[in-house]
Amino acid sequence: MSKAQVIDEHAVIHSTFTIEKTYPHPPARVFFGLTDKEMKRRWLIEGEGFEIYEYESDFRLGGADTSRFSFRGGPELTNDTQFQDIIPSRRLVFTYRMTIGGKPLSVSLVTAELLPSGKGTALTYTEQGVYFGGAEDVAGREHGSRVLLDKLGEALGE
């Protein structure tokens, strides 16, 4: 193995990405979809191939969500979220930590901003993260976030 091929197993990647999406629902409805325990469970961790072991939600400033699940028999994933700032129907700021198979995967700060747009809502989702893998983890997270925001739209009845 050449020196260029050696990967530092302790390296981290810092990255930021932004996703803009418009929903045909007013901000209050989109905010509900982002924060209601049952609604969030449907678009965030349920789906074909998922096995859910735990899901708890305490949506309030300083509150936390906890989930443990696996996908298609793979290793257990955890997502521990804490709510840092809440302005109903306008803004949600949270941090979350993910693990896979008990090993740290990432730690992120997310800002979800909702603005009226015609009869709907323009959502700007910005994630600033530290990823404990390679650059493919960042691309995968952005792709996964886009898929989840599409699932939110489906749960809202787009």
C-alpha positions as CSV (number, residue, x, y, z in Angstrom):
1,M,0.0,0.0,0.0
2,S,1.4,3.3,-1.0
3,K,1.6,6.3,1.4
4,A,-1.2,8.0,-0.5
5,Q,-3.5,5.0,0.0
6,V,-3.1,5.0,3.8
7,I,-6.2,6.3,5.5
8,D,-6.0,8.0,8.9
9,E,-8.6,6.2,11.0
10,H,-8.8,9.1,13.4
11,A,-9.4,11.8,10.7
12,V,-12.5,13.9,10.6
13,I,-14.2,15.8,7.8
14,H,-15.9,19.1,8.5
15,S,-18.6,20.1,6.0
16,T,-21.7,22.2,5.5
17,F,-24.5,21.7,3.1
18,T,-27.8,23.4,2.5
19,I,-31.0,22.0,1.0
20,E,-33.8,24.2,-0.2
21,K,-37.3,22.7,-0.7
22,T,-40.8,24.1,-1.1
23,Y,-43.8,22.3,0.3
24,P,-47.4,23.1,-0.7
25,H,-48.5,23.6,2.9
26,P,-48.4,26.6,5.3
27,P,-45.4,26.9,7.7
28,A,-47.4,25.7,10.7
29,R,-48.2,22.4,8.9
30,V,-44.5,21.9,7.8
31,F,-43.3,22.7,11.4
32,F,-45.8,20.2,12.7
33,G,-44.4,17.6,10.4
34,L,-40.8,18.4,11.6
35,T,-41.7,18.2,15.3
36,D,-44.7,16.0,16.0
37,K,-43.6,12.6,17.5
38,E,-45.7,10.3,15.4
39,M,-45.4,12.3,12.2
40,K,-41.6,12.5,12.6
41,R,-41.4,8.8,13.2
42,R,-43.1,8.1,9.9
43,W,-40.7,10.1,7.7
44,L,-37.5,9.9,9.8
45,I,-37.1,6.2,10.8
46,E,-39.9,4.1,9.4
47,G,-39.9,2.5,6.0
48,E,-39.2,-0.7,4.1
49,G,-36.2,-2.5,5.5
50,F,-36.1,-0.6,8.8
51,E,-36.3,-2.3,12.2
52,I,-36.9,0.1,15.0
53,Y,-35.7,-0.8,18.5
54,E,-36.4,2.5,20.3
55,Y,-37.9,5.9,19.5
56,E,-38.6,8.6,22.1
57,S,-39.4,12.3,21.6
58,D,-39.5,15.2,24.0
59,F,-39.9,18.1,21.8
60,R,-39.2,21.3,23.8
61,L,-36.3,23.7,24.2
62,G,-33.6,21.5,25.8
63,G,-35.6,18.4,25.1
64,A,-34.3,15.4,23.2
65,D,-35.2,12.7,20.7
66,T,-33.6,9.2,20.8
67,S,-33.8,6.5,18.2
68,R,-32.2,3.1,17.7
69,F,-32.8,1.2,14.5
70,S,-31.2,-0.9,11.8
71,F,-31.6,-1.1,8.0
72,R,-31.9,-4.4,6.2
73,G,-30.3,-6.4,9.0
74,G,-27.2,-4.1,9.1
75,P,-25.5,-2.7,12.2
76,E,-27.5,-0.7,14.8
77,L,-27.7,3.0,14.2
78,T,-28.5,5.6,16.9
79,N,-29.6,9.2,16.6
80,D,-29.6,11.4,19.7
81,T,-31.0,14.8,19.1
82,Q,-31.2,17.9,21.3
83,F,-33.3,21.0,20.5
84,Q,-31.4,24.2,20.8
85,D,-33.8,26.8,19.5
86,I,-37.5,26.7,18.7
87,I,-39.6,29.4,17.0
88,P,-42.9,27.7,16.1
89,S,-43.6,27.8,12.4
90,R,-40.4,29.7,11.7
91,R,-37.2,28.1,12.9
92,L,-35.8,24.9,14.5
93,V,-32.2,24.5,15.5
94,F,-31.0,21.2,16.8
95,T,-27.8,19.1,17.3
96,Y,-27.6,15.4,16.7
97,R,-25.1,12.6,17.1
98,M,-25.2,9.4,15.1
99,T,-23.4,6.1,15.7
100,I,-23.2,2.9,13.7
101,G,-22.4,-0.3,15.4
102,G,-21.6,1.7,18.5
103,K,-18.9,3.8,16.8
104,P,-19.3,7.5,16.3
105,L,-20.5,8.4,12.8
106,S,-21.1,12.2,13.0
107,V,-22.1,15.2,15.1
108,S,-24.1,17.9,13.4
109,L,-25.8,21.3,14.0
110,V,-28.9,21.8,11.9
111,T,-30.9,24.9,11.2
112,A,-34.3,24.5,9.6
113,E,-35.8,27.8,8.5
114,L,-39.4,28.0,7.2
115,L,-40.7,31.0,5.2
116,P,-44.1,31.5,3.6
117,S,-43.9,31.0,-0.2
118,G,-47.2,31.7,-2.0
119,K,-49.6,29.2,-0.4
120,G,-46.8,27.0,0.7
121,T,-43.5,27.0,2.7
122,A,-39.9,27.4,1.6
123,L,-37.7,25.3,3.8
124,T,-34.0,26.0,4.1
125,Y,-32.2,23.1,5.8
126,T,-28.5,23.8,6.7
127,E,-26.3,21.1,8.3
128,Q,-22.9,21.8,9.7
129,G,-21.2,18.6,10.6
130,V,-18.2,16.7,11.8
131,Y,-18.1,13.3,10.1
132,F,-15.8,10.5,11.4
133,G,-15.3,8.8,8.1
134,G,-14.5,9.9,4.6
135,A,-15.8,12.4,2.1
136,E,-18.3,9.8,1.0
137,D,-20.0,10.1,4.4
138,V,-20.7,13.8,3.7
139,A,-22.2,13.0,0.3
140,G,-24.2,10.2,1.7
141,R,-25.6,12.4,4.5
142,E,-26.6,15.1,2.1
143,H,-28.3,12.6,-0.1
144,G,-30.0,10.9,2.9
145,S,-31.2,14.3,4.1
146,R,-32.7,15.0,0.7
147,V,-34.5,11.7,0.8
148,L,-35.8,12.3,4.3
149,L,-37.1,15.8,3.3
150,D,-38.9,14.2,0.4
151,K,-40.4,11.7,2.8
152,L,-41.5,14.6,5.0
153,G,-43.4,15.9,2.0
154,E,-45.1,12.5,1.5
155,A,-46.1,12.4,5.1
156,L,-47.6,15.9,4.8
157,G,-49.6,14.7,1.9
158,E,-47.9,16.4,-1.1
